[in-house]
Each structure stands twice: as C-alpha cells, then as structure tokens.
Amino acid sequence: MRRTALLAAVVIAAFTAAPAQAADASVSVLSFNLWQLPWIANPNTADKEARAQAAEHVIRGQDTDVVVLEEAFSAQAEDLRDRLADAYPFQTPLVGQYCSASAGWSSVSGNCSASPFVVNGGVTVLSKYPITEKHQLVYRNSYSGTADYLANKGAALVRIAAHGKALWLAGTHLQADEGPETLPKAHEVRMAQLGELRDLTAARVPAGDAVAVAGDLNIEYWAGQGRRDAAGRTQAEQGEAALGGTLRTTGAGEYTFDAATNPAAAKSVPATYRDSLDYVGSVRRAEVGPVRLVHYDGGTIPSDHYPVRAEIHY
C-alpha cells in the first residue's frame, strides 16, 4: 500500500512539475549584405536612401528573430537600424566603429584602428530577443593593398537569450577578392580570419552553449569546388576546418551574388558571374536548417547581394 501511494505521488509530481527545458529551441536568422558603402566610396545619398528603404521592406517581410547586417557603413544604414528598433530593440554597435568597450561592447579584441583613414567594419546584429553579451573582434589578419585593409572588418559575437536557453551568434564579413590575382592571398586571409573567430568563441563561450555564425564570408561556394587543397577539400570545406564547424549556403541554382538576375551585382562583375558568398553555419552544438535565398519582389533593388535565411536549432 505504501509503495502504491509513493508511486502515485511520483506520478502526480511528474505532471505538476515545471515543464522541462525545450530540447530543440530554434531561432530564425537573416543575413543581409546591404551594399551601403561609406560616402567616400559612394556619395550618391539618394540611391542609398532608396535602397535602404527597400532593404527595410525585405527585412520586415522576412520577420526573422535575428538579423545580421553587413556593409552597413552609411548614414542611411544607420537610419535604417533606428527605424527597425521597434521590431529589433536589441542591437549591437557597428563592429570597428569604436575601439573601446565603453561604446557598448562587453569586450573588444583584435586589431581595431582609430585612424581617420580607416572605416568601421560594417557589421551589426539586430535581435527581437535580449542580447545579454556583445563581444567585438576586429580581425588581425587583413590584406594590405585591398580596400578591406582600410576597414575594421571583424565579427560581433553575441549571446541571445531566447526560449530559456542561450544561443551565441557571430555575425561577420570576411576579406573580399579584388580580381583573379588576389584570389590565393584573399583566401588565405579568410581562413586566418575564421581561425580568429574560432578562437574568440573558445575564449568567450561556455563549453555547453550553442554557437552559430552568419554573414558574407566571401568564400565562393561553387567556384571554390575547383580550388581544392592537398587534402582534396573545397574552399568551403577548408573554411569549415578553419572555423571548426559547419558552413551552409543556398542550394544548386540559387546564388547569393548573381549578376545574371541582379543588375546591382552586374555593376562589379561580368554578367555571367553566379556564385554564393553568404552563409549560415554552426561552430558547435547548433544545427542549421536549409539556407534559403530571399528574392526581391520588384521595385528598387536594395543590394548587389541577395539575403539568406535559416533556422538555427539548439
């Protein structure tokens, strides 16, 4: 009889206890290279304002939990972020705009330049959920002689409190190519930058927490299939090895930088150029669902990149 009463008590307790923490929480992420260049690179403020408004329409239409913006250099991009504060009240400063933690960062690391001739890194993270930590990394590795050398390119590593669990997300923008002659060195720099990002997560994120990454990695997924290393790894696979995680982009026939369908992209590359440069990935303890291309629905084209979105399960 006592055993029966004890068993009944256990059953009652099991049904009345607080619900267990979800085993598979998810957060939706949009990565969007805005192509909002600094005034010195593009003084056409009317064009940038029109495209920023078009980008706002895209972002609100996707309604993801988190947005990672790259190339948010301009005043028009800053106004865009302010307008989005109603939907995304939790935001980081721009990576590399300030080199001090007093600007709103939990920590700063890397090689941040305060020179008036160096622009910020253009990366920021916006979230519907509270951001409880913000860590800035400005990459030590960069490519002298390229435009990126004059920018504080890096990453924003944030801790997002969602669904009662912590998800860490690194938003970043890696070294770009500037013509065929720069391909080998630029790839080498990108791999080193991913190594710096890996080291930042190891230093800042508790071992049991999930870590994801999103951004314009400038790794040509399709052309990189033919640029394999001695181990036979594609350039995207080399990036995974450098990061110590996984990198995902859009599937066959979907290109994030597509001069054949995006006239803005065709301004800087041949009209036949089609490849994917934008990724969502996992560093550890996170799974990335299918990465989907976000098309523009007519009107003003906001950027030379198409954004990508994915669900991150953790």
C-alpha positions as CSV (number, residue, x, y, z in Angstrom):
1,M,0.0,0.0,0.0
2,R,2.8,2.4,0.9
3,R,4.5,1.6,-2.4
4,T,1.3,2.4,-4.3
5,A,1.0,5.7,-2.5
6,L,4.6,6.5,-3.2
7,L,4.2,5.7,-6.9
8,A,1.1,7.9,-7.1
9,A,3.0,10.7,-5.6
10,V,5.7,10.4,-8.1
11,V,3.2,10.4,-11.0
12,I,1.4,13.5,-9.6
13,A,4.7,15.3,-9.2
14,A,5.8,14.5,-12.7
15,F,2.6,16.0,-14.1
16,T,2.6,19.1,-11.9
17,A,6.3,19.9,-12.1
18,A,7.5,22.9,-14.2
19,P,7.8,21.9,-17.8
20,A,11.3,20.7,-18.9
21,Q,13.5,23.0,-20.9
22,A,12.9,22.5,-24.6
23,A,15.2,20.0,-26.2
24,D,15.2,21.7,-29.6
25,A,14.7,25.5,-29.5
26,S,15.1,27.4,-32.7
27,V,15.8,31.0,-33.8
28,S,15.4,32.3,-37.3
29,V,18.3,34.3,-38.8
30,L,18.6,36.6,-41.8
31,S,22.0,37.6,-43.1
32,F,21.9,40.6,-45.4
33,N,24.8,42.4,-47.1
34,L,23.2,45.9,-47.6
35,W,25.8,47.3,-50.0
36,Q,25.6,50.6,-48.1
37,L,29.1,51.8,-48.7
38,P,30.7,54.8,-47.0
39,W,30.3,58.2,-48.5
40,I,33.8,58.2,-49.9
41,A,33.1,55.1,-51.9
42,N,29.5,56.0,-52.9
43,P,28.4,59.7,-52.4
44,N,25.0,59.1,-54.0
45,T,22.9,59.5,-50.9
46,A,19.6,59.4,-52.8
47,D,20.4,56.0,-54.2
48,K,21.5,54.7,-50.8
49,E,18.3,56.1,-49.1
50,A,16.1,54.4,-51.7
51,R,17.9,51.1,-51.3
52,A,17.8,51.3,-47.5
53,Q,14.0,51.7,-47.6
54,A,13.8,48.8,-50.0
55,A,16.0,46.7,-47.6
56,E,13.7,47.6,-44.7
57,H,10.8,46.2,-46.7
58,V,12.7,43.0,-47.2
59,I,13.7,42.7,-43.5
60,R,10.3,43.4,-42.2
61,G,8.8,41.0,-44.7
62,Q,11.0,38.1,-43.6
63,D,10.3,38.8,-39.9
64,T,13.2,36.7,-38.6
65,D,14.1,36.6,-34.9
66,V,17.7,37.9,-35.6
67,V,19.2,40.0,-38.5
68,V,22.9,40.2,-39.3
69,L,23.8,43.1,-41.5
70,E,27.0,43.5,-43.4
71,E,28.2,46.6,-45.3
72,A,26.0,48.8,-43.1
73,F,28.6,51.6,-43.4
74,S,26.4,54.6,-44.4
75,A,24.3,57.1,-42.6
76,Q,21.3,55.7,-44.5
77,A,22.1,52.3,-43.0
78,E,22.3,53.9,-39.5
79,D,18.8,55.4,-40.1
80,L,17.6,52.0,-41.2
81,R,18.7,50.4,-38.0
82,D,17.0,53.2,-36.0
83,R,13.7,52.6,-37.9
84,L,14.0,48.8,-37.2
85,A,14.3,49.3,-33.5
86,D,10.6,48.8,-33.0
87,A,10.9,45.3,-34.3
88,Y,14.5,44.7,-33.2
89,P,15.1,46.6,-30.0
90,F,18.3,44.7,-29.1
91,Q,21.2,45.8,-31.3
92,T,25.0,45.8,-31.3
93,P,27.1,48.8,-32.3
94,L,28.8,48.6,-35.6
95,V,31.9,46.4,-35.5
96,G,35.0,48.6,-35.6
97,Q,33.2,51.9,-35.3
98,Y,34.7,52.4,-31.9
99,C,37.7,50.6,-30.4
100,S,36.7,50.8,-26.8
101,A,34.4,48.6,-24.8
102,S,32.8,51.8,-23.4
103,A,30.9,52.1,-26.7
104,G,28.6,49.3,-25.7
105,W,30.7,46.1,-26.1
106,S,31.2,43.6,-23.3
107,S,34.8,43.2,-24.7
108,V,36.9,44.2,-27.6
109,S,39.8,42.3,-29.1
110,G,41.9,42.2,-32.2
111,N,43.4,45.0,-34.2
112,C,41.0,47.9,-34.2
113,S,42.4,51.0,-35.8
114,A,41.3,54.5,-34.7
115,S,42.8,56.1,-37.8
116,P,40.6,58.6,-39.6
117,F,41.5,56.9,-42.8
118,V,40.0,53.5,-41.7
119,V,36.3,53.0,-41.7
120,N,34.3,50.7,-39.5
121,G,33.7,47.0,-40.3
122,G,30.0,47.5,-41.3
123,V,28.7,44.5,-39.3
124,T,25.9,44.7,-36.7
125,V,23.4,42.2,-35.2
126,L,19.8,43.0,-34.5
127,S,17.5,40.8,-32.4
128,K,14.0,40.5,-31.1
129,Y,15.3,38.6,-28.1
130,P,17.6,40.2,-25.4
131,I,21.3,40.3,-26.3
132,T,23.0,39.8,-22.9
133,E,26.6,39.9,-24.1
134,K,28.3,41.7,-27.0
135,H,31.9,40.9,-28.0
136,Q,33.7,42.8,-30.7
137,L,36.6,41.2,-32.7
138,V,38.5,43.2,-35.4
139,Y,40.5,40.8,-37.4
140,R,44.3,40.9,-37.1
141,N,44.6,39.2,-40.4
142,S,43.9,41.5,-43.4
143,Y,45.2,42.0,-46.9
144,S,47.4,45.1,-47.4
145,G,46.7,46.8,-50.7
146,T,43.0,46.0,-50.9
147,A,40.1,48.2,-49.9
148,D,39.3,45.9,-47.0
149,Y,42.7,46.9,-45.4
150,L,41.1,50.3,-44.8
151,A,38.2,48.9,-42.8
152,N,38.0,47.4,-39.3
153,K,36.4,44.2,-40.6
154,G,35.6,41.7,-37.9
155,A,32.8,40.0,-36.0
156,A,30.1,40.7,-33.4
157,L,29.7,37.7,-31.1
158,V,26.5,38.0,-29.1
159,R,24.7,36.0,-26.5
160,I,21.0,35.8,-27.3
161,A,18.6,34.8,-24.5
162,A,15.7,33.0,-26.3
163,H,13.3,30.2,-25.2
164,G,15.1,30.0,-21.9
165,K,18.4,29.0,-23.5
166,A,21.5,30.8,-24.6
167,L,22.3,30.9,-28.3
168,W,25.6,32.6,-29.3
169,L,25.8,34.0,-32.8
170,A,28.7,35.6,-34.6
171,G,27.9,38.0,-37.4
172,T,30.8,38.6,-39.6
173,H,32.1,39.8,-43.0
174,L,35.4,38.3,-44.3
175,Q,38.1,39.6,-46.7
176,A,36.9,40.1,-50.2
177,D,38.5,39.3,-53.5
178,E,39.6,42.1,-55.8
179,G,40.2,40.3,-59.1
180,P,41.8,37.0,-60.1
181,E,45.3,38.0,-59.0
182,T,44.1,38.4,-55.4
183,L,42.3,35.0,-55.1
184,P,45.1,32.9,-53.4
185,K,46.1,35.6,-50.8
186,A,42.5,36.6,-50.1
187,H,41.5,33.0,-49.5
188,E,44.5,32.6,-47.1
189,V,43.4,35.7,-45.2
190,R,39.8,34.5,-44.9
191,M,40.9,31.2,-43.5
192,A,43.0,33.0,-40.9
193,Q,40.1,35.2,-40.0
194,L,37.9,32.2,-39.4
195,G,40.6,30.9,-37.2
196,E,40.4,34.1,-35.2
197,L,36.7,33.7,-34.9
198,R,37.1,30.1,-33.7
199,D,39.5,31.3,-31.0
200,L,37.1,34.1,-29.9
201,T,34.3,31.6,-29.4
202,A,36.6,29.3,-27.5
203,A,37.6,32.2,-25.2
204,R,34.2,33.7,-24.6
205,V,31.5,31.0,-24.8
206,P,30.9,28.4,-22.1
207,A,31.6,24.9,-23.4
208,G,28.0,23.7,-23.1
209,D,26.4,26.6,-25.1
210,A,25.5,26.6,-28.8
211,V,27.3,28.8,-31.2
212,A,26.3,29.8,-34.7
213,V,27.7,32.1,-37.4
214,A,26.2,34.1,-40.2
215,G,27.4,36.6,-42.7
216,D,29.1,37.4,-46.0
217,L,32.1,35.1,-45.9
218,N,33.3,35.9,-49.5
219,I,34.0,32.2,-50.0
220,E,32.9,31.3,-53.5
221,Y,31.0,28.1,-52.9
222,W,30.7,27.0,-56.5
223,A,34.0,28.3,-57.9
224,G,35.6,27.0,-54.8
225,Q,34.7,23.5,-55.7
226,G,37.5,23.5,-58.2
227,R,40.1,25.1,-55.8
228,R,40.9,22.2,-53.6
229,D,43.8,21.9,-51.1
230,A,46.2,19.0,-50.8
231,A,43.6,17.1,-48.7
232,G,41.0,17.4,-51.5
233,R,38.8,19.8,-49.6
234,T,36.8,22.5,-51.4
235,Q,37.3,26.1,-50.2
236,A,34.1,26.0,-48.2
237,E,35.3,22.7,-46.6
238,Q,38.6,24.5,-45.8
239,G,36.6,27.2,-44.2
240,E,34.8,24.6,-42.0
241,A,38.1,23.2,-40.9
242,A,39.4,26.7,-40.0
243,L,36.3,27.5,-38.1
244,G,36.0,24.1,-36.5
245,G,32.3,23.9,-37.5
246,T,30.0,23.7,-40.5
247,L,29.0,26.3,-43.1
248,R,25.8,26.2,-45.2
249,T,24.7,28.2,-48.1
250,T,21.9,28.0,-50.7
251,G,21.4,25.0,-52.9
252,A,22.0,24.4,-56.6
253,G,20.6,27.0,-58.9
254,E,20.3,29.6,-56.1
255,Y,23.1,32.2,-56.0
256,T,23.5,34.9,-53.4
257,F,25.7,37.1,-55.7
258,D,24.1,36.7,-59.1
259,A,24.9,39.1,-61.9
260,A,22.6,37.2,-64.3
261,T,19.5,38.2,-62.2
262,N,20.6,41.1,-60.1
263,P,21.6,44.3,-62.1
264,A,23.3,45.7,-59.0
265,A,25.7,42.7,-58.9
266,A,26.4,43.1,-62.7
267,K,27.9,46.5,-62.0
268,S,31.0,45.0,-60.5
269,V,31.4,41.5,-62.1
270,P,30.7,40.0,-65.6
271,A,27.1,39.5,-66.4
272,T,27.7,35.7,-66.4
273,Y,29.0,35.6,-62.8
274,R,26.9,33.5,-60.4
275,D,28.1,32.2,-57.1
276,S,27.1,32.1,-53.4
277,L,29.2,34.0,-50.8
278,D,26.7,34.3,-47.9
279,Y,26.4,31.6,-45.2
280,V,24.8,30.5,-42.0
281,G,26.7,27.9,-40.0
282,S,27.4,26.2,-36.7
283,V,30.5,26.4,-34.6
284,R,29.2,23.9,-32.0
285,R,26.0,22.5,-30.5
286,A,23.8,24.1,-33.1
287,E,22.1,22.7,-36.2
288,V,21.4,24.8,-39.3
289,G,18.2,24.1,-41.3
290,P,18.1,24.7,-45.1
291,V,19.6,28.0,-46.1
292,R,17.1,29.8,-48.3
293,L,17.6,32.6,-50.7
294,V,15.4,35.7,-50.3
295,H,14.5,37.1,-53.7
296,Y,13.5,40.7,-54.3
297,D,9.9,41.3,-55.4
298,G,10.3,44.2,-57.8
299,G,10.8,47.9,-57.4
300,T,14.1,49.2,-56.1
301,I,16.8,46.6,-55.7
302,P,18.3,47.1,-52.3
303,S,21.7,45.4,-52.7
304,D,24.1,43.5,-55.0
305,H,23.6,40.5,-52.7
306,Y,20.5,38.5,-52.1
307,P,20.0,37.9,-48.4
308,V,19.8,34.4,-46.9
309,R,17.7,33.0,-44.0
310,A,17.8,29.8,-42.0
311,E,16.5,28.3,-38.8
312,I,19.1,27.6,-36.1
313,H,18.2,24.7,-33.8
314,Y,19.9,24.4,-30.5
